[in-house]
Amino acid sequence: MSAPIICFGQQPCGFFPKRFLFAKIATARRLQREMGGRIVFFFHDADHDPRETSTVLIERHTGDQRSFNFEFANKIQKQFSPLSAKRIVPEWQAKVARQLPNYVGPEFVGYFKSVQAGTAAEFCRQMYSQMGLLEGIRVDRSSDPEFRQRAVAVDDFFVDVLWEGETVRARHRDGKLLLHKGGDHYIELPPQTFDAVQISPTRDTRLRWMQSVIHCTHYVAGAGERDYLNEADAPGVTFVQRDEISDSGLAYTGS
């Protein structure tokens, strides 16, 4: 019998990860201690929602909460580029580093300063690694062209295409490429040819697309994930609810 493959998936979720991601990692490590095998983090950096990377920290003296986020190169990137292509303005890191001692200890300020990354997704990945959270864990990125080439074709997907000089993540629907501006408003892009290396899944097709490459035996699901996951897309997989954690939406900073 082959060794277990324990998987969890998550978008980049803050330069210090949200506590619910820490809970997924802790749950996966607990399962590994119980039954062996290896852990795979499906790092969904093809997502484009800038709200995913908001980082909520608590002021150490007042207890007040403050939300930080990256500053992106331009509005098109902020709204429509995948997180793997959202470029960070050069001065952002130094500006936030000056404020961090009010929120976290020196060790975490050091982690933050040591990151050298030009995009939001890569900054998050390096931070999680600096914090020791990814030790012994394989990270598979949904933006990786090789991963995309290996993945099964799905009928509901996004496409990375060029628009106004930027890489944007357009929804493919009824043969059209659409950028969602909010509500019922969309920008329809000119028709373009594309192939598998430009495709990433929607929420409803993500599990099947991911599983066609990772072939996990156990999947650690978040609190709301199982409400929309079609578990029939991953036959034979054991779904495990992540362990509970308090203040799940706040940033994890070591405790």
Buried (B, 14 or more C-beta within 10 A) or exposed (E): EEEBBBBBBBBBBBBBBBBBBBBBBBBBBBBBEEEEBBBBBBBBBBBBEBEBBBBBBBEEEEEEBEEBBBBBBBEBBBBBBBBBBBBBEEEBBEEBBEEBEBBBEEEBBEBBBEBEBEBBBBBBBBBBBBBEBBEEBEBBBBBBEEBBEEBBEBEBBBBBBEBEEBBBBBBBBEEEBBBBEEEEEBBEBEEEEBEEEBBBBBEBBBBBBBBBBBBBBBBBBBEEBEEEBEEEBBEEBEBBEBBEBEEBEBBBBEE
